[in-house]
Amino acid sequence: MSGFLEEQIPVNIQVDNPVLHKKKTYVYEWYVVALCMVAYIFSFVDRQILALMIEPIKADLQISDTQFSLLHGLAFSLFYAFMGMPIAYLADRFSRPKIIAVGVVVWSLMTAACGLSKNFLHMFLARIGVGVGEAALSPSAYSMFSDMFPKEKLGRAVGIYSIGSFVGGGLAFLVGGYVIAMLKDMNTIEVAFLGAMKAWQLAFFIVGLPGIVVGLLIWLTVRDPARKGLQVDAQGRARKVALGDGLRFLGRHRATFTCHYLGFSFYAMALFCLMSWSPALYIRKFGLTPVEAGYMLGTVLLVANTAGVLFGGWLTDYLAKQGHQDAAMRTGVIGALGMAVPAVLFSQVDQLWLSVSLLVPAMFFASFPMPASTAAMQILAPNQVRAQVSAVFLLISNLLGLGLGTTLVALLTDRYFGSPAAVGSSMSLVIAGASVLTVLLLWRGCGRFRESYAREYPNRV
């Protein structure tokens, strides 16, 4: 336990040297990014596979769309959000790789536990555990990347890491579709020590347990990078972070982070609506089987969303090199404008080919905020509070985007339209409102970000 809690704040503070950056190859650093990306892949497989299996889970657990949305959104996001801050506090003080490793093992075991669920409450508690484990990953990873890469490489590093979310989402649909197809002729499967299990229950074991290996790899092969740009006390020693430091920093820049947090959270709402309810739309409206929906949506996520994350990271770096201090915020505005129309329309057309043709650009542009929102936070925040600043964003983003967004779609479907077949109309209403709010908030946030950067780093302007 002492190894896990040993403090990682160095006394000697490193200073970025542009000459060294040009000579450095960053081979080990890219390995760390790749390994964290693999962990991120597993995290999204574990959280997203639930969406594809909506119909058999609803039937076996006897739940409504609204209850399903609570399993997919609220149960996960509530504890993911609120555990993020204390875990981020640990990440700002102690070994970040070990915090990540423990989190990966916890969420992998809890994903497998979802397969043991016999009713709504069992599944709700297991999903809480998945959220608690996954709260350890992104704040710690973002903080490490900021110490491993110079500012002009950070967008690409975060973009490559963020690919994991959509590779994971795509694999969740592909693997889920494969498992359903493989076991379609079996009502139950006998599993040693566990007894009779349904196909959807076994799927949770198949996608959950391999993540334990990734957690062990991170524990054994990744070292915590030296923290750069640390604030110091009067004696020149690195000042230890306090739990309230992050909140005080946010208070000094409240206008900027209000626009950032809310703008990117509404952006996330549109993205999570697309990812969470598209399987139900294609199954209910177009008559696809879960297997067909899984293969089709898995391919879209792997191609369109992955390309969108990479392009969003590249665009952020490109705008930064052009001298735009608000590059990340600008990328968010561009992405939201590109997403709005196809994301609203894809569920309203009656031809499958046209719906998919609109879904592809919608998913591409919906992926922009993954690297952009992170880069903005890491560039503006001092080293000691980066994980905390990220954790507050993830708290708001997950509660608003995942928790509220997915549940709004279900409530409109169940209570307003009164028919499961109307899920497409519910999606369009939520996505349209979220897109408008995203553009307005992020556009206003560009100017606020420039002001905050000039105030925080006057010597770099």
FENQUI-V761652 format. One line per field, one symbol per residue. psi: psi as a letter, one per 40 degrees, with the letter a starting at -180 (. if undefined). A space follows every 50 residues. Layout:
# FENQUI-V761652
psi=???
This chain:
# FENQUI-V761652
psi=ddddehiehidhhihhhddddddhdfdddddddddddddddddddddddd ddfdddddddegiiddddddddcdddddddddeddddddddedahddddd ddddddddddddddeeheiddddddddddddddeeecdddddddddedii deedddddddddddddddddddddddddddddedehdihhhheeahiidd ddddddddddddddddddddehihihhifiiiadeeihhhiidedddddd ddfdddddddddddddddddddddddeddddddddeeiiddddddddddd ddcddddddddddddddddddeehdfddddddddddddddddddddeeie hddddddddddddddeededddddddddddhideeddddddddddddddd dddddddddddddddddfhdeedddddddddddddddddddddddddddd ddddddgdee.
